[in-house]
Amino acid sequence: MSLASEITGLRKAAGLTQVELAARAGVGLRFIRELERGKPTVRLDKVKQVLDLLGHELHVRPRS
């Protein structure tokens, strides 16, 4: 599963619109839209803000 689809799923499970998620996480709507579309270059600090709000964190692991 991609980060983009995971965040989209978490947002929807939380019952939030993209606008609500952006406002609550302190990031711009454009960032949320790009993140959920899977833009290959996004700011990691902003990804962390979004994941923090959704109660999740990012981990690094070796490729399978």
Secondary structure, DSSP 8 states (H G I E B T S, - for coil): --HHHHHHHHHHHTT--HHHHHHHHT--HHHHHHHHHT-S---HHHHHHHHHHTT---------
